[in-house]
Amino acid sequence: MALVEGCKHRFEITVPVAEVEQETARVVESLRAKVRLPGFRPGKVPAAMIRAKFPDDVRQGVIEALIPKRVRSTIEQERLAVVGEPHVKDVRFHAGEPLQFTLELETFPEFELGDYLNTTVTYREPVVAEEDVDQRLEALRDQKAQYVNIDPRPAAEGDYAVVSLESRAGVEGKPIRQDELVLHLGDPDTLADFTRNIAGMTPDDEKDFDVAYPEDYAEERLSGKTVRFHLRLKAIRRKELPELNDEFAGELGDYKNVEELRDAVRNMLIADREARARQDSKDELVDRLVEMHDFPVPESMVERQAEASIETRLRELAAQGIDPRMIKLDWEKAKETQRERARRFVKGSLILERIAERESIETMVDELDREVQRIARQRGEPVPAVRRELEQEGHLRTLAHRIRIDKTVTFLFEKARKSAPAENT
């Protein structure tokens, strides 16, 4: 009889003495063919002597043969869809007695799908005003701007200051070092401490000063920190924007005039906003599916997802130049903070997987090929090499699963009823 709690199953298993003795005899015979004892020809050592001289080997051989066999038979008899690896604990076995042990495992949850084809999600049709197009064109002009050095004078707000700087204190991990950084003095994106300290400096002046970073600063290792910098002002520049004319349009692509460029920008903005609106609706749809279904999820899957989230964050920190080994991370506490999000993610994945099965949604070979090609282009590596690597690391199957789930979410989005968001949102 199993003890079931959520997705966890616990079995107290007993292997009868008769079966244990039968396996013991087999193990002894196997050892007889291998051991060499003085006075006996190979394979002729009495079984009783084998048992007496090699009790630990006999015991281990019996355990290694019978436990996996009983684990497999229990799973088959109970018809369990096991998640991860079963765990065996509390093995009790002495000569002449039954073999007893505890088997613990988790299974995929059994649940009935709700009315997943009858959901309503909010969806906002993308709208692009002419002002939006104007702003994007100004951003394109800004990207093509030329920064021209001006004659040396004291720096002032509105100037573009070309500086070299190096952190002297207040930064964990790799120091900040920039040989040529351009700061727009007085701009909201430039910290006020930089503007205040650089204003009044002339090219070739050097200065040490502190910069206080706000708590919500994007780079985590600097948020809430006060960093001391050594800075040298190298030059002062002004920004010159190109004119918005047909020549400028031609430089950006195969556009005959500004109107063609405006049309392309408008279409790009519509596509971008539509993609974001669809993704927001898809996220809402998955949330609704999770709320609609009430069932336990395997803790081992939640654990793996929480760990994966933390590892992703650590990789992001490493990319910022922060050595994760220098961070005093309470691994258990970090996992606990991710657990509820991980639980919802796992639950949503299980629901979508079940829907994909019911709707016969599969990943096609050409879809997987296109994704491998995209990854290869992103890495700048040959497609065959990337495919081999993905196969060897087991990531190709994960990639196919992700494509299948994405297709399922898209299928559900297309079937869902769309409602406009409330005006105050």
C-alpha positions as CSV (number, residue, x, y, z in Angstrom):
1,M,0.0,0.0,0.0
2,A,1.3,3.4,-1.0
3,L,1.2,6.6,1.0
4,V,0.2,9.4,-1.4
5,E,0.6,13.1,-0.7
6,G,0.1,15.3,-3.7
7,C,2.4,14.0,-6.3
8,K,4.6,12.2,-3.8
9,H,4.3,8.4,-3.4
10,R,5.9,6.4,-0.6
11,F,6.1,2.6,-0.6
12,E,7.3,0.3,2.2
13,I,8.5,-2.7,0.2
14,T,9.3,-6.2,1.5
15,V,11.0,-8.8,-0.5
16,P,10.2,-12.3,0.9
17,V,12.9,-14.5,2.3
18,A,12.4,-17.1,-0.4
19,E,13.1,-14.6,-3.1
20,V,16.1,-13.2,-1.1
21,E,17.5,-16.7,-0.7
22,Q,17.1,-17.4,-4.4
23,E,19.0,-14.3,-5.3
24,T,21.6,-14.9,-2.6
25,A,22.3,-18.3,-4.2
26,R,22.8,-16.7,-7.6
27,V,25.2,-14.1,-6.2
28,V,27.2,-16.8,-4.4
29,E,27.5,-18.8,-7.6
30,S,28.7,-15.7,-9.4
31,L,31.3,-15.1,-6.7
32,R,32.4,-18.7,-6.8
33,A,33.5,-18.3,-10.4
34,K,35.7,-15.3,-9.5
35,V,37.3,-15.9,-6.1
36,R,40.5,-17.8,-5.6
37,L,41.2,-19.5,-2.2
38,P,44.1,-21.8,-1.3
39,G,43.3,-25.5,-1.6
40,F,40.4,-25.1,-4.0
41,R,40.3,-25.2,-7.7
42,P,38.6,-22.2,-9.5
43,G,34.9,-22.4,-9.1
44,K,35.0,-25.2,-6.5
45,V,35.0,-23.2,-3.3
46,P,32.0,-24.4,-1.2
47,A,29.0,-22.0,-1.1
48,A,29.0,-21.9,2.7
49,M,32.6,-20.7,2.7
50,I,31.8,-18.0,0.1
51,R,29.0,-16.8,2.4
52,A,31.2,-16.9,5.5
53,K,34.3,-15.2,3.9
54,F,32.5,-12.6,1.8
55,P,29.3,-11.6,3.6
56,D,29.5,-7.9,2.6
57,D,30.0,-8.8,-1.1
58,V,27.0,-11.2,-1.0
59,R,24.8,-8.7,0.8
60,Q,25.7,-5.9,-1.7
61,G,25.1,-8.1,-4.7
62,V,21.7,-9.1,-3.4
63,I,20.7,-5.5,-2.7
64,E,22.0,-4.3,-6.1
65,A,20.0,-7.0,-7.9
66,L,16.7,-7.0,-6.0
67,I,16.1,-3.3,-5.2
68,P,16.1,-2.0,-8.9
69,K,14.0,-5.0,-9.9
70,R,11.4,-4.3,-7.2
71,V,11.4,-0.5,-8.0
72,R,10.7,-1.3,-11.7
73,S,8.0,-3.8,-10.9
74,T,6.3,-1.4,-8.4
75,I,6.2,1.4,-11.0
76,E,4.8,-1.0,-13.6
77,Q,2.2,-2.6,-11.4
78,E,1.0,0.8,-10.1
79,R,1.2,2.3,-13.6
80,L,3.0,5.3,-12.4
81,A,4.2,8.2,-14.7
82,V,7.4,8.9,-12.7
83,V,9.0,12.4,-12.6
84,G,12.8,12.3,-12.1
85,E,14.6,9.5,-10.3
86,P,13.0,7.3,-7.6
87,H,14.7,7.5,-4.2
88,V,15.5,4.4,-2.1
89,K,16.1,4.8,1.6
90,D,16.1,2.9,4.9
91,V,17.4,-0.4,3.5
92,R,17.0,-3.2,6.1
93,F,18.5,-6.6,5.3
94,H,20.2,-9.3,7.3
95,A,21.0,-12.9,6.4
96,G,18.0,-15.2,6.7
97,E,15.5,-12.2,6.8
98,P,13.4,-10.4,4.2
99,L,14.9,-7.4,2.4
100,Q,13.0,-4.2,3.3
101,F,13.3,-0.7,2.0
102,T,11.4,2.5,1.5
103,L,10.7,3.8,-2.0
104,E,9.9,7.4,-2.6
105,L,9.0,9.0,-5.9
106,E,7.0,11.7,-7.6
107,T,4.5,11.3,-10.4
108,F,3.0,13.6,-13.0
109,P,-0.3,14.9,-11.7
110,E,-3.6,13.6,-13.0
111,F,-6.1,16.3,-13.7
112,E,-9.0,17.1,-16.0
113,L,-8.6,19.9,-18.5
114,G,-11.1,22.7,-18.1
115,D,-12.8,24.6,-20.9
116,Y,-9.5,26.0,-22.3
117,L,-11.1,26.9,-25.6
118,N,-13.5,29.3,-24.0
119,T,-11.3,31.8,-22.4
120,T,-11.4,35.6,-22.7
121,V,-8.2,37.7,-22.7
122,T,-7.6,41.4,-23.1
123,Y,-6.0,42.5,-26.3
124,R,-5.3,46.0,-27.5
125,E,-5.1,46.5,-31.3
126,P,-1.9,48.4,-32.0
127,V,-2.3,52.0,-32.8
128,V,0.5,54.2,-34.2
129,A,0.0,58.0,-34.4
130,E,2.0,60.3,-36.6
131,E,3.7,61.6,-33.4
132,D,5.0,58.1,-32.8
133,V,6.5,58.0,-36.3
134,D,8.1,61.4,-35.7
135,Q,9.6,60.3,-32.5
136,R,11.1,57.2,-34.1
137,L,12.5,59.3,-37.0
138,E,14.1,61.6,-34.4
139,A,15.6,58.6,-32.7
140,L,17.1,57.5,-36.1
141,R,18.5,60.9,-36.6
142,D,20.0,60.8,-33.2
143,Q,21.7,57.5,-33.9
144,K,23.3,59.0,-37.0
145,A,24.3,62.2,-35.2
146,Q,27.9,63.5,-35.5
147,Y,29.7,64.7,-32.3
148,V,32.0,67.5,-33.1
149,N,34.8,68.7,-30.8
150,I,34.6,72.3,-29.8
151,D,37.3,74.7,-28.7
152,P,38.4,74.1,-25.1
153,R,36.4,76.0,-22.5
154,P,34.7,75.2,-19.2
155,A,32.2,72.4,-19.5
156,A,28.5,73.3,-19.0
157,E,25.1,71.7,-19.0
158,G,24.1,70.6,-22.5
159,D,27.6,69.7,-23.5
160,Y,28.7,66.2,-24.4
161,A,31.7,65.5,-22.2
162,V,34.3,62.9,-23.4
163,V,35.9,61.5,-20.3
164,S,38.0,58.6,-19.1
165,L,37.2,57.3,-15.6
166,E,38.2,54.6,-13.2
167,S,36.5,53.5,-10.0
168,R,38.7,53.7,-7.0
169,A,36.3,52.5,-4.3
170,G,32.8,51.3,-3.7
171,V,32.5,48.7,-6.4
172,E,32.3,44.9,-5.8
173,G,34.1,42.7,-8.3
174,K,35.7,44.0,-11.4
175,P,36.5,47.8,-11.2
176,I,34.8,50.1,-13.6
177,R,37.2,51.4,-16.2
178,Q,36.2,53.5,-19.3
179,D,38.8,55.0,-21.6
180,E,36.3,57.1,-23.6
181,L,32.9,57.6,-22.2
182,V,30.5,60.3,-23.5
183,L,28.3,62.0,-20.9
184,H,25.5,64.4,-21.8
185,L,25.7,66.9,-19.0
186,G,22.3,67.9,-17.5
187,D,20.5,65.1,-19.3
188,P,18.1,63.0,-17.1
189,D,20.0,59.9,-18.1
190,T,23.2,61.3,-16.6
191,L,23.5,61.1,-12.9
192,A,23.5,64.5,-11.3
193,D,26.8,63.9,-9.5
194,F,28.6,63.5,-12.8
195,T,27.0,66.7,-14.2
196,R,27.8,68.7,-11.0
197,N,31.4,67.6,-10.8
198,I,32.3,67.9,-14.5
199,A,30.7,71.3,-15.0
200,G,33.4,73.9,-14.9
201,M,36.2,71.5,-15.8
202,T,38.2,72.2,-19.0
203,P,39.8,69.5,-21.3
204,D,42.8,67.7,-19.6
205,D,41.5,68.6,-16.1
206,E,41.4,65.6,-13.7
207,K,39.3,65.1,-10.6
208,D,38.3,62.6,-7.9
209,F,34.7,62.6,-6.7
210,D,31.9,60.4,-5.4
211,V,28.8,59.3,-7.3
212,A,25.8,58.1,-5.4
213,Y,23.8,55.6,-7.4
214,P,20.0,55.4,-6.7
215,E,18.5,52.2,-5.2
216,D,16.6,51.5,-8.5
217,Y,19.7,51.8,-10.7
218,A,19.5,49.3,-13.5
219,E,23.0,47.8,-12.9
220,E,22.5,45.8,-9.7
221,R,26.0,45.9,-8.4
222,L,25.9,49.7,-8.4
223,S,22.3,50.3,-7.1
224,G,22.4,52.1,-3.8
225,K,26.2,52.3,-3.8
226,T,28.5,55.3,-3.5
227,V,31.4,54.9,-5.9
228,R,34.6,57.0,-5.9
229,F,35.9,57.8,-9.4
230,H,39.0,59.3,-10.9
231,L,38.0,61.2,-14.0
232,R,39.8,63.1,-16.7
233,L,38.0,65.4,-19.1
234,K,39.3,64.7,-22.6
235,A,37.1,66.9,-24.8
236,I,33.9,68.8,-25.1
237,R,31.6,68.1,-28.1
238,R,28.4,69.3,-29.6
239,K,25.9,67.0,-31.4
240,E,24.9,67.7,-35.0
241,L,21.9,65.9,-36.3
242,P,21.5,65.0,-40.0
243,E,18.7,66.6,-41.9
244,L,15.5,64.6,-42.4
245,N,15.5,64.5,-46.2
246,D,15.5,62.0,-49.1
247,E,19.3,61.6,-48.9
248,F,19.0,60.6,-45.2
249,A,16.2,58.1,-46.1
250,G,18.5,56.5,-48.8
251,E,21.3,56.1,-46.3
252,L,19.0,54.1,-44.0
253,G,17.9,51.6,-46.6
254,D,16.4,51.1,-50.0
255,Y,14.0,54.1,-49.6
256,K,13.4,56.6,-52.4
257,N,12.3,59.4,-50.2
258,V,11.2,60.4,-46.7
259,E,7.6,59.2,-47.3
260,E,8.8,55.7,-48.0
261,L,10.9,55.8,-44.8
262,R,7.9,57.1,-42.8
263,D,5.8,54.2,-44.1
264,A,8.5,51.7,-43.2
265,V,8.8,53.1,-39.7
266,R,5.0,53.1,-39.3
267,N,4.8,49.4,-40.3
268,M,7.7,48.5,-38.0
269,L,6.0,50.2,-35.0
270,I,2.7,48.5,-35.7
271,A,4.4,45.1,-35.9
272,D,6.4,45.7,-32.7
273,R,3.3,46.9,-30.8
274,E,1.2,44.0,-32.1
275,A,3.9,41.5,-31.0
276,R,4.0,43.0,-27.5
277,A,0.2,43.1,-27.3
278,R,0.0,39.5,-28.4
279,Q,2.6,38.4,-25.8
280,D,0.8,40.3,-23.0
281,S,-2.4,38.5,-23.9
282,K,-0.7,35.1,-24.1
283,D,0.9,35.7,-20.7
284,E,-2.6,36.6,-19.3
285,L,-4.1,33.5,-21.0
286,V,-1.6,31.2,-19.3
287,D,-2.3,32.8,-16.0
288,R,-6.0,32.2,-16.5
289,L,-5.3,28.5,-17.3
290,V,-3.2,28.2,-14.1
291,E,-6.1,29.7,-12.0
292,M,-8.6,27.5,-13.8
293,H,-6.9,24.2,-12.8
294,D,-6.4,23.1,-9.3
295,F,-3.9,20.2,-8.9
296,P,-0.6,19.6,-7.1
297,V,2.7,19.8,-9.0
298,P,5.8,17.7,-8.5
299,E,8.1,19.4,-6.0
300,S,11.2,18.1,-7.9
301,M,10.1,20.0,-11.0
302,V,9.5,23.2,-8.9
303,E,12.9,22.8,-7.4
304,R,14.6,22.4,-10.8
305,Q,12.8,25.4,-12.2
306,A,13.7,27.6,-9.2
307,E,17.4,26.5,-9.5
308,A,17.3,27.3,-13.2
309,S,16.0,30.8,-12.5
310,I,18.8,31.5,-10.0
311,E,21.4,30.1,-12.3
312,T,20.1,32.4,-15.1
313,R,20.4,35.4,-12.8
314,L,24.0,34.4,-11.8
315,R,24.9,34.2,-15.5
316,E,23.5,37.7,-16.0
317,L,25.6,39.0,-13.1
318,A,28.7,37.3,-14.5
319,A,28.0,39.1,-17.8
320,Q,28.1,42.4,-15.9
321,G,31.5,41.6,-14.6
322,I,30.4,40.3,-11.2
323,D,32.0,37.1,-10.0
324,P,29.1,35.0,-8.6
325,R,31.5,33.3,-6.2
326,M,32.0,36.7,-4.5
327,I,28.3,36.9,-3.7
328,K,27.3,35.5,-0.3
329,L,24.2,33.7,-1.7
330,D,21.9,31.9,0.7
331,W,21.0,29.2,-1.9
332,E,18.0,27.9,0.0
333,K,16.6,31.4,0.7
334,A,17.1,32.3,-3.0
335,K,15.3,29.2,-4.1
336,E,12.4,30.0,-1.7
337,T,11.9,33.4,-3.2
338,Q,11.6,31.8,-6.6
339,R,9.5,28.9,-5.6
340,E,6.0,30.3,-6.1
341,R,6.9,31.7,-9.5
342,A,8.5,28.4,-10.4
343,R,5.4,26.5,-9.2
344,R,3.1,28.5,-11.5
345,F,5.5,28.1,-14.4
346,V,5.6,24.3,-13.9
347,K,1.8,24.1,-13.5
348,G,1.3,26.2,-16.7
349,S,3.8,23.9,-18.6
350,L,1.9,20.8,-17.5
351,I,-1.4,22.2,-18.6
352,L,-0.1,23.3,-22.0
353,E,1.6,20.0,-22.5
354,R,-1.7,18.2,-21.9
355,I,-3.5,20.6,-24.3
356,A,-0.9,19.9,-26.9
357,E,-1.5,16.2,-26.6
358,R,-5.2,16.6,-26.9
359,E,-5.0,19.0,-29.9
360,S,-2.3,16.9,-31.6
361,I,0.1,19.9,-31.7
362,E,3.6,18.7,-32.6
363,T,6.9,20.3,-33.5
364,M,7.6,19.9,-37.2
365,V,11.1,19.1,-38.5
366,D,11.3,22.3,-40.5
367,E,10.3,24.4,-37.4
368,L,13.1,22.8,-35.4
369,D,15.5,23.3,-38.3
370,R,14.7,27.0,-38.5
371,E,15.3,27.5,-34.8
372,V,18.7,25.7,-35.0
373,Q,19.6,28.0,-37.9
374,R,18.5,31.0,-35.9
375,I,20.8,30.0,-33.0
376,A,23.6,29.3,-35.4
377,R,23.3,32.8,-37.0
378,Q,23.2,34.3,-33.5
379,R,26.4,32.5,-32.5
380,G,28.1,33.0,-35.9
381,E,28.7,29.2,-36.1
382,P,28.0,26.6,-38.7
383,V,24.6,25.0,-38.5
384,P,25.8,21.4,-38.4
385,A,28.2,22.2,-35.5
386,V,25.4,23.9,-33.5
387,R,23.0,21.0,-34.1
388,R,25.6,18.4,-33.0
389,E,26.3,20.4,-29.8
390,L,22.5,20.7,-29.1
391,E,22.1,17.0,-29.6
392,Q,25.1,16.0,-27.4
393,E,23.9,18.3,-24.5
394,G,20.3,17.1,-24.8
395,H,19.1,20.6,-25.7
396,L,17.6,19.7,-29.0
397,R,14.7,17.9,-27.3
398,T,14.2,20.9,-25.0
399,L,14.2,23.2,-28.0
400,A,11.5,21.0,-29.7
401,H,9.4,21.0,-26.5
402,R,9.6,24.8,-26.3
403,I,8.5,25.2,-29.9
404,R,5.6,22.9,-29.2
405,I,4.5,24.8,-26.1
406,D,4.8,28.2,-28.0
407,K,2.6,26.7,-30.8
408,T,0.1,25.6,-28.2
409,V,-0.1,29.1,-26.6
410,T,-0.5,30.7,-30.1
411,F,-3.3,28.2,-30.9
412,L,-5.1,29.1,-27.7
413,F,-4.7,32.8,-28.3
414,E,-6.2,32.5,-31.7
415,K,-9.2,30.6,-30.3
416,A,-9.7,32.9,-27.3
417,R,-12.2,35.7,-27.2
418,K,-10.5,39.2,-27.2
419,S,-11.8,42.0,-25.1
420,A,-10.5,45.6,-25.1
421,P,-8.7,46.6,-21.9
422,A,-10.4,49.1,-19.6
423,E,-9.8,52.7,-20.5
424,N,-8.0,53.5,-17.2
425,T,-5.4,50.7,-17.9
